[in-house]
Amino acid sequence: MKINGAELVVEAFGPEDGPAMIVHHGAPGLGSRNEPKRSFGPFSDRMRVIVFDARGSGESSDDEPFTHEQWVADVDAIREHFGYEKIVMAGGSYGGFIALEYAVAHPDRVSALVLRDTAADTAHDHLAVERARNTDRSVIPEWVIERIGTGRFESNEQLREYWRAILPLYDHQHDPAKDEAKLAATRFHYRTHNAAFGQNMPRYDLKPKLPSITCPTLVTVGRHDWRTPVAASQVIADLIPNGELVVFEKSGHSPQLEEPELFQQVVRDFLGRAGVLR
């Protein structure tokens, strides 16, 4: 559909009269709706679940700007298109940044917030570099380590080789076959990735604004997340008045995929307490 001048691929599942949830994928220029579709699709038994490829990612068009403000505006336009006054806003990793930004910008439109393996600033990014350099899973080239979180890529091919090199870090239990499947399924948009990490992230710090988020908020994180550690999630849960933190002990960056049944139960229980699912 045409959203704010961009062609976005959007999918919706579940009963139209159910409570709505919009889920934002992570990794601009690398991610797509496929992950949230898999992770939150089961909630379509009772909810209207809406997933999409953000502008500059997946199958959507590469229409700039690739800014947090624009991505937030796109979420709100999707909400308006489907006619929902309020939504559950969900997002993981970089999608969590956008979910937080949306809740700050539109507090009256968010009934509950579901976050996964994300952060409110870049204070913990140096830990990802250290873990990449010291991992025993594979030898990660120095040029890759130097580009973690920087947005300094010259082509889709270079971004692809970077992605291949760091994929072994993401899951608690490493499976090379899964890495190859993820690599094969990824569409690369290096300019989007560069804008996200080279331009947006140096200015990203939502900590002062988090106390203004008053909706019930669930913060989830894998115990062994190399990219956005538990400490980053703890900061969010501490600063949001109605925030609660759940740590998944057998997961890395993706508890929604590594411990799916537990993740879904935790989210359902939360949405029940939040009054979204009755």
N, C-alpha and C positions, 0 to 999 in steps of 0.2 A: 504494500500500500504506500501511497505518497504521504510522507510525514515530514513537515517542515522543509520541503524542497528535496528530500532524499527518498529513494526507493528502498523501503525496508521490508524484509521478509518476516512475516508475523504468523504465528500459529496459536490457536486457542483451543482448549480442551475442556470438557466437563459441562455441567449444567449452567445455562446462561443466567438462571435465577439464583445461583449459588454465590457465596462471597468470592470476590475476585482477588487473584494474586498475580502480580507481574514480577517475573524473575529476570534479573539482568545477569548475563554471562560475564565471565572475567576475561583477562588477557586481550585487550584491544588489538586488533590486527592478527590475532591468533585464535581467539575463542569464537564460539558460535552458539546458537540456540540448542545445539545437540546435547550439551551437558545439562543445562537446566531442564530440558525436555525429559531426559532420562531420570534426573534426580527428583523433579517435582511433578512429573507426569502422574505418579500414583495418587496425588492429592486431587486429581480431577474426578475422583469418585464422588466428592462432595463440593468441590470448588471449581470455579472457572479459572483455569490456569493459562496464563498468557506468556509466551516466550517469543523472542525475536532475535535476529541478528542486528546488533547495533550498527549504525552508519560506520562504514570503514571496516567492517568485519563480516566474516562468513559470506553469505550470498547477497548481502545488502550493498548498496552503491557506495562509492568512495567520495561522497560529497562532503567537503569540509564545511564548518570547522569541526575538528576532533577535540572538543573541549568538554569539561565536566558540565558546564552550563548548557551546552547544546544537547548532550546526552540526557540530562535531566529534563530538558524541554521536550525531547522526543518521547520519554517515558510518559510525561503528562499528556502529550497529544494522543498517545496510544490509549491511555486511560479514558480520555474524553471521547475518542472514536468509539470505544465499546460501551460508553454511557454509564460508567461507574462513578458514583460520587466519592467513594472511598475504596481503597485497595489495601491488601497486604503487600508490602514492598519487600522483595527478597533479592539478595545478591551475594555472590561469593568472590573472594579475592578482589580484583579490580572492580568487579560488579558490586562488591560491598561498598567500595568508595562511592559509587553512583547511588546506591541505595541510601547511604547515609546523607549524601548531598540532597537527594530528593526529600528525605524526611525533614531536613533542615529548611529547605526551600518551601515545602508544601505540608506543613504539620497538620493542617485540617483535612488532608486527603489520605492520611495513612492511619489505618486502624491498628496495625501491628507491623513490626519490622523484624525480619529474619536475616541474620548475617552469618557468613561462613568464611573462616580463615581470611580475615581482612584486617585493616588497620586504620587508625585515625590520622596518622602522619607517617613520616619516613624514618622515624628515630631508630627502628630496628633493622633497617636495610643492610647495615654493615654486617650483621650476623649472617645474612644470606650469603654474602661474599665469602666470609670465613668458612662457612659450612661447605660451600662449593669447592673451595680450595683444599679442604681437609677431608673430603669424603673418600671412603674406601670402596665405593661402588664402581667408580670408573675414573679414568684420568681425564679431567676436564681441561681443555686447552686454555692457556692464559688469556688469549684474545676473547674467549667466551666469558671468562670470569670478569674481565675488565668491562664488559658490556652489560652485566646484570643490572637492571633497573636504570639504564642510561639513555636508551632510545637512540643509539648511534649505529644505525644499519644503513647499508648502501644499496641493498637489493632484497627482493624476496628470497633469492637463493641463499644469501648470507643469513637472513633471519631463519631460514629453514635449517641450516647447519647449526646455528646457535640452539634452536629448539631441540634438535636431535641430541645435542651434547648435554643439555641440562635436564631432559626428561627423566633420567634415572634418579633424580633427587626427589621427585614429587611424592611417590607412594611409600608407605611404611614398609610394605613387602614388595620389593622390586620384582617386576616381571618384564623382561626385555620384549616379549611378544606383544604385551599391551602397549609398550612404548612405540613399537613399530606401527601398530594399528592407529594410535593417536596421531603419529606423524603423517601417515597416509591419509587420514581424514581431515587434516588441517588445511585451510585456505589461508595464504599468507598475504598480508597487507602491510608492508614495512613502513609506509608513510604514517599509517594510523598508529602503529606501535611507537614510532619515533616521537610523534606528537604527544602521545599519552605519557611516556616516560621521560622524554627530553624537555617538554614544555610544561605539562600539567603538574607532574609530580614534584618538581622543585618548589612549587608554591603550595603544595597540599599540606594543610594542617587544620583539621576540623575540631581539635580538642576544645578550643574556647566555645564552640557552638554546640557541642554534644549535650550540655545540660538543658538546652532548649527543646530537646526531643523528649516529649512526654508520653508517647505511646508505648505500650508494652514492647520490649525488645529482647529477642533471643540472640545471643552471640555464641556461635559454635566454632570449635577449632580442633584440629587434630593435635595430639600430644607431640608428634614428631614432625610437625610442619617446619620445613627448612626455610620457607619464604616469608611467612607471616606468623611468627611464633606465638605461643600462648600468651606471653607478656603483652603483645600488641592487642590481643583480644581482651585481656584483663583491663587495660586502659579504657577501652570502650565501655565495658560493662560497669566499670567504676564511675564513669562520668555521666552516663545516661541514667536518670533517676529511676526508671522502671526497667533497667537492664539486668539480665541474668546470663551467666556464663556456664556453658556445658563443654567439657573437654572430652574428646573421644580418644581413649587410651590406645587403640590399635590402628590409628590413622596418621597419615602425613597431611598433605595439603588438601585432601579430598575425602573427608569422612562420609559425605553423602554418597560416595561411590565405594569406599572401602568398608564402611559399616552401614550399608543402606537401610537395613531393617531397623536398627537402633536409631539411626538418624531420623527416619520417617516417624517413628514413635515419639521421639523427643519433640519434633516439630508439631505433631498432632496434639500432644499433651499441652504444649505451650499455647497453641491456637485455641484450645479448649478453655484454658485459664484466661486467655485474653478476650474471650467472648465471641471469637470469630466462628468457631465450630461449636455448636451446641448439641 
